[in-house]
Amino acid sequence: MTCILVTGGAGFIGSNFVRYAFHHHPNWRIVNLDKLTYAGNPDNLKDIQADPTSSQRYRFVHGDITDPECVRAIFSEEHFDYALNFAAETHVDRSIGDPGDFIQTDVYGTYVLLEAAKEFGLSRFIQISTDEVYGSIEEGSFTEDSPLNPRNPYSASKAGADRLAYSYFATYGLDVVITRASNNYGPYQYPEKLIPLFVTNALEDKPLPLYGDGRNVRDWLHVEDHCSALEFVLLNAGAGEVYNIGGGNERMNIEITQLILETLGKPKSLIRPVEDRKGHDRRYSISTDKLRTLGWNPGHDFVRRLLSHPLWLSRRSLLG
């Protein structure tokens, strides 16, 4: 049985990947290592834990990737084939207020995992990075060969981890693949990010705090498409390669905001412009030609998937 380590598997993207892998690969054993910070919720995977086969196929470990003893103990016990590192501090606003936690988790934590991967001889290590490492671009799109230009502590910490992971391929020959994905949306997202925050606020007739003029542009990728891309890269990519993962759905924040209000039948008067974030990147845009040429394509239409989310129908939180 193939054994994989998923770090940060109780968070938004990590829990979706655990679920995706569990249902698509019955011959995989999945070990989920998560510190359970504010953004990690074990209930995200209660359906997996309740599955009759979970005792053999799924294990949750409450632990910190920055703890070398914890990480080495898990590697010794499980004999992993693959590892996917989702564990990270990810919120830009929080990184501006307290950068230290981001450096510790995103950079040092990645170092601890890479050391264990090198020592125990993993077949492949996937470092989950972000398109934010490229910085902002006015026209065109970044490719995997574009220089990195992170502009806030969060993206700088992810860029550091990104390049540290690559160095273990270049220096030690560890099979490392790096992915840089655009903004994700979908179920189980903690309600501090734009879409779940604005949806939950609108449902409660609370103000929607929109930064600046709202014309900042992001590409939106459904989390299930992200998971399928990671599966594809894990099984098909070349060692040492970098792959952009995007949904091809560039939208201004004001467009997203208006779509949410229109769908819920809420007035535009709920929009409350607030002072722009420090160092707020204007536009992210990545080319996904490299991954598409290899054979992967996103399968979800942005508007259709956003509007068909159970939240719109049941008025339940995205955490449910």
Secondary structure as the mmCIF struct_conf table of DSSP 4:
data_model
#
loop_
_struct_conf.conf_type_id
_struct_conf.id
_struct_conf.beg_label_comp_id
_struct_conf.beg_label_asym_id
_struct_conf.beg_label_seq_id
_struct_conf.end_label_comp_id
_struct_conf.end_label_asym_id
_struct_conf.end_label_seq_id
STRN STRN1 THR A 2 THR A 7
TURN_TY1_P TURN_TY1_P1 GLY A 8 ALA A 10
BEND BEND1 GLY A 11 GLY A 11
HELX_RH_AL_P HELX_RH_AL_P1 PHE A 12 HIS A 24
TURN_TY1_P TURN_TY1_P2 PRO A 26 ASN A 27
STRN STRN2 TRP A 28 ASP A 34
TURN_TY1_P TURN_TY1_P3 TYR A 38 ALA A 39
HELX_RH_3T_P HELX_RH_3T_P1 PRO A 42 LEU A 45
HELX_RH_AL_P HELX_RH_AL_P2 LYS A 46 GLN A 49
TURN_TY1_P TURN_TY1_P4 ALA A 50 ALA A 50
BEND BEND2 ASP A 51 ASP A 51
TURN_TY1_P TURN_TY1_P5 PRO A 52 THR A 53
HELX_RH_AL_P HELX_RH_AL_P3 SER A 54 ARG A 57
STRN STRN3 TYR A 58 HIS A 62
TURN_TY1_P TURN_TY1_P6 ILE A 65 THR A 66
HELX_RH_AL_P HELX_RH_AL_P4 PRO A 68 GLU A 78
BEND BEND3 ASP A 81 ASP A 81
STRN STRN4 TYR A 82 ASN A 85
HELX_RH_AL_P HELX_RH_AL_P5 VAL A 92 GLY A 97
HELX_RH_AL_P HELX_RH_AL_P6 PRO A 99 PHE A 102
HELX_RH_PI_P HELX_RH_PI_P1 ILE A 103 TYR A 108
HELX_RH_AL_P HELX_RH_AL_P7 GLY A 109 PHE A 120
TURN_TY1_P TURN_TY1_P7 GLY A 121 GLY A 121
BEND BEND4 SER A 123 SER A 123
STRN STRN5 ARG A 124 THR A 130
HELX_RH_3T_P HELX_RH_3T_P2 ASP A 131 TYR A 134
BEND BEND5 GLU A 138 GLY A 140
STRN STRN6 PHE A 142 PHE A 142
TURN_TY1_P TURN_TY1_P8 GLU A 144 ASP A 145
BEND BEND6 SER A 146 SER A 146
HELX_LH_PP_P HELX_LH_PP_P1 PRO A 147 LEU A 148
BEND BEND7 ASN A 152 ASN A 152
HELX_RH_AL_P HELX_RH_AL_P8 PRO A 153 TYR A 172
STRN STRN7 VAL A 176 ALA A 181
STRN STRN8 ASN A 183 TYR A 185
BEND BEND8 GLY A 186 GLY A 186
TURN_TY1_P TURN_TY1_P9 PRO A 187 TYR A 188
TURN_TY1_P TURN_TY1_P10 PRO A 191 GLU A 192
BEND BEND9 LYS A 193 LYS A 193
HELX_RH_AL_P HELX_RH_AL_P9 LEU A 194 LEU A 203
TURN_TY1_P TURN_TY1_P11 GLU A 204 ASP A 205
STRN STRN9 LEU A 208 TYR A 211
TURN_TY1_P TURN_TY1_P12 GLY A 212 ASP A 213
BEND BEND10 GLY A 214 GLY A 214
STRN STRN10 VAL A 217 HIS A 222
HELX_RH_AL_P HELX_RH_AL_P10 VAL A 223 ASN A 236
HELX_LH_PP_P HELX_LH_PP_P2 ALA A 237 GLY A 238
TURN_TY1_P TURN_TY1_P13 ALA A 239 GLY A 240
STRN STRN11 VAL A 242 ILE A 245
BEND BEND11 GLY A 248 GLY A 248
STRN STRN12 GLU A 250 MET A 252
HELX_RH_AL_P HELX_RH_AL_P11 ASN A 253 LEU A 264
TURN_TY1_P TURN_TY1_P14 GLY A 265 GLY A 265
HELX_RH_3T_P HELX_RH_3T_P3 LYS A 268 LEU A 270
STRN STRN13 ILE A 271 VAL A 274
HELX_LH_PP_P HELX_LH_PP_P3 GLU A 275 ARG A 277
TURN_TY1_P TURN_TY1_P15 LYS A 278 GLY A 279
BEND BEND12 ARG A 282 ARG A 282
STRN STRN14 ARG A 283 ARG A 283
STRN STRN15 ILE A 286 ILE A 286
HELX_RH_AL_P HELX_RH_AL_P12 ASP A 289 LEU A 294
TURN_TY1_P TURN_TY1_P16 GLY A 295 GLY A 295
HELX_RH_AL_P HELX_RH_AL_P13 PHE A 302 LEU A 307
TURN_TY1_P TURN_TY1_P17 SER A 308 SER A 308
BEND BEND13 HIS A 309 HIS A 309
HELX_RH_AL_P HELX_RH_AL_P14 PRO A 310 SER A 314
TURN_TY1_P TURN_TY1_P18 LEU A 318 LEU A 319
#
